[in-house]
Amino acid sequence: MRHSAGEHVRSTLHANSIESFRSLFKRSLYGTCHHMSVQHLQRYLAEFTGRHNARDLDAAEQMRWVAVSLNGRRLPWNMLAAA
């Protein structure tokens, strides 16, 4: 999108959606995470993207979505600690 050319919507992508996501992500940095290392930034973004995408679901639907997403996946401690 090109704001300078007056383009604020392209297909289903809106400038307000992007700005809202950025604002909420930045707020989570100050309110929840306090510090995000560059090494793990992609993980923070992936987690927040998932939360953002599930924001319209109620709590039970969010838990179901997480459970379905985790089915068949493992994260051994040595992989988590080595990251």
C-alpha positions as CSV (number, residue, x, y, z in Angstrom):
1,M,0.0,0.0,0.0
2,R,1.1,3.5,-0.7
3,H,-0.3,6.0,1.7
4,S,1.4,8.9,-0.2
5,A,-0.8,8.0,-3.2
6,G,-3.9,7.7,-1.1
7,E,-4.0,3.9,-1.2
8,H,-5.3,2.6,2.2
9,V,-7.0,-0.6,1.1
10,R,-5.8,-3.4,-1.2
11,S,-8.2,-6.4,-1.6
12,T,-8.9,-7.4,2.0
13,L,-5.8,-5.8,3.4
14,H,-6.4,-2.5,5.2
15,A,-3.8,0.0,6.5
16,N,-5.8,0.2,9.8
17,S,-5.4,-3.6,10.3
18,I,-1.6,-3.4,9.9
19,E,-1.4,-0.4,12.2
20,S,-3.6,-2.0,14.8
21,F,-1.5,-5.2,14.8
22,R,1.7,-3.1,15.2
23,S,0.2,-1.1,18.0
24,L,-1.0,-4.2,19.9
25,F,2.3,-6.0,19.4
26,K,4.2,-2.9,20.7
27,R,1.9,-2.7,23.7
28,S,2.5,-6.4,24.5
29,L,6.2,-5.6,24.5
30,Y,5.8,-3.0,27.2
31,G,3.0,-4.7,29.1
32,T,3.7,-8.5,29.0
33,C,7.1,-9.4,27.5
34,H,9.2,-6.3,28.7
35,H,12.0,-7.4,26.5
36,M,12.3,-9.3,23.2
37,S,15.6,-10.5,22.0
38,V,16.4,-10.4,18.3
39,Q,17.3,-14.1,18.5
40,H,13.7,-15.0,19.5
41,L,11.8,-12.2,17.7
42,Q,10.3,-14.5,15.1
43,R,8.9,-16.7,17.9
44,Y,7.3,-13.6,19.6
45,L,5.8,-12.6,16.2
46,A,4.5,-16.0,15.5
47,E,2.9,-16.3,19.0
48,F,1.3,-12.8,18.7
49,T,0.1,-13.5,15.2
50,G,-1.7,-16.6,16.5
51,R,-3.3,-14.6,19.3
52,H,-4.3,-11.8,16.9
53,N,-5.9,-14.3,14.5
54,A,-7.8,-15.9,17.3
55,R,-9.0,-12.6,18.9
56,D,-12.6,-13.0,17.6
57,L,-13.0,-16.5,19.1
58,D,-14.4,-17.1,22.5
59,A,-12.2,-18.8,25.1
60,A,-13.5,-22.3,24.5
61,E,-12.9,-21.9,20.7
62,Q,-9.4,-20.5,21.3
63,M,-8.5,-23.5,23.5
64,R,-9.9,-25.9,20.9
65,W,-7.9,-24.1,18.2
66,V,-4.7,-24.4,20.3
67,A,-5.3,-28.1,21.1
68,V,-5.9,-29.0,17.4
69,S,-2.7,-27.0,16.4
70,L,-0.6,-28.9,19.0
71,N,-1.9,-32.3,18.2
72,G,1.0,-34.5,17.1
73,R,3.7,-31.9,17.8
74,R,6.4,-32.2,20.5
75,L,8.9,-29.7,21.8
76,P,11.6,-31.6,23.8
77,W,13.3,-29.6,26.5
78,N,16.7,-29.8,24.9
79,M,15.3,-28.1,21.7
80,L,13.6,-25.4,23.8
81,A,16.7,-24.8,26.0
82,A,19.1,-24.8,23.1
83,A,17.2,-22.1,21.2
